[in-house]
Amino acid sequence: MHDTHLHHHEEHLKSSDLLTDIVIGMSDGLTVPFALAAGLSGAIDSTSIIVIAGVAEIAAGSIAMGLGGYLAGKTEEDHYRSELKREYEEVECKRDIEIAEVKQVFFEWGLSEEVQNQATQDIIKDKDKWVQFMMKHELHLDEPDPKRATKSAFNIGVSYIVGGLVPLSPYFFINNSIDALKVSAIVTLICLFIFGFFKSKITGVSPFIGGLKVMLIGAIAAGAAFGIAKLIEG
């Protein structure tokens, strides 16, 4: 008889660093160039200027967003190193306090007094394991990927470019800005809904409501930009 319980598969969607980067880059990439193109469409008729401005914005935006992701990754890495150094110093200089903190962790886990003492003695035998235990279970810090900052910058930057080309693409093929805006709005709003749908599905929120929210945000941003441009032009 085939034993299936040993091969149980958990059907849970879990967020990852890659998905987080894509969400950050794609959400701004779809929204900001869309609003920019809509605003310019309300002020000028020719699409050539909108294309130039849009491409320039996508380039600048992807660099800025990628740099932000890189700095965030480096900050996380620097914070971990700083806390790791401090924890080593505390293990050396405040040994009794750190031992009590190890025991406190086991107490919070609901272990008996005898098991707490035994487990604590086992942990503190190895300084490196002791420090790693405290980093994870006292400070709740996991060691970051040393390549995380570079990967994040690349993922966010590329996602921004891909997202930004969606609302701008109709302007490459349509000469009249209003006509291009109509096509851009339809395509971008559909993409925003799909993007919001899957983002919400990953995070556990109602996918349909999440898709509508993201689509509405993009529509409001573009509508506001278009309206302001019309008012200024008038």
C-alpha positions, 0 to 999 in steps of 0.5 A: 500500500502506497504511503501518501502521508509522507509526501504531503504537499503544503499549498501555501503561497509564500512571498520571496525577495524576488516577488517583493522586488517585482511588486515594488518595481512593477507597481511604480513602473505601471503607475508613474509613466502612465500618469506622466503620459496622461498628463502630457497627453492633456497638454500636447498633441504630438506623441513624439515628445511624450515618447521622449519624456516617457523613455527618459522617465523610465530610465531615471525611474528605474535607476532611482528605484534600483538604487533605492533597492540597493541601499535598502539591501545594504542597510539590512546587511549593515544592520545585521553585521552591527547587531552580530558584532554587538552580540559577540561583545555581549556574550564576552562581557555580559555572559550571565545576562546572555545566559539568562536570555537564552534560558528565557527563550526556552521558557517562552517556548514552554519547556520545563525548568530541567530542559531549559537548563540542559538546553541552555548549557548545550547552546553556550558551549559553542560561542558561534552557535550561541551568538547565532541562536541569539540573533535568530531567536532573541533579535529575530534576525536572519543573515541576509544574502550578501548578494541581496543588494545587487539582486534587488537593484537589478530586479526592481530596475528591470521590473520598473522598465517592463512596467513602464513600457506598458503605458508608453507603448501605444505612443510609439505607434499612434501619432495623436496623443489622445488616441494613444492615451485611450489605448494606453488607458485600456491596456494599462488598467487591465495590466494593473488589475492583473498585477493587483490580482496576483499580488493580492493572491500572494499576500493573502488578500482578496484577489478581485478587491486587490486588483480593483484597488490597484487599478483604481489607484492608477486610474486616479493618478492618470486622471489627475495628471490629465486634468491638471495638464488641461487646467494649466493649458486652459 
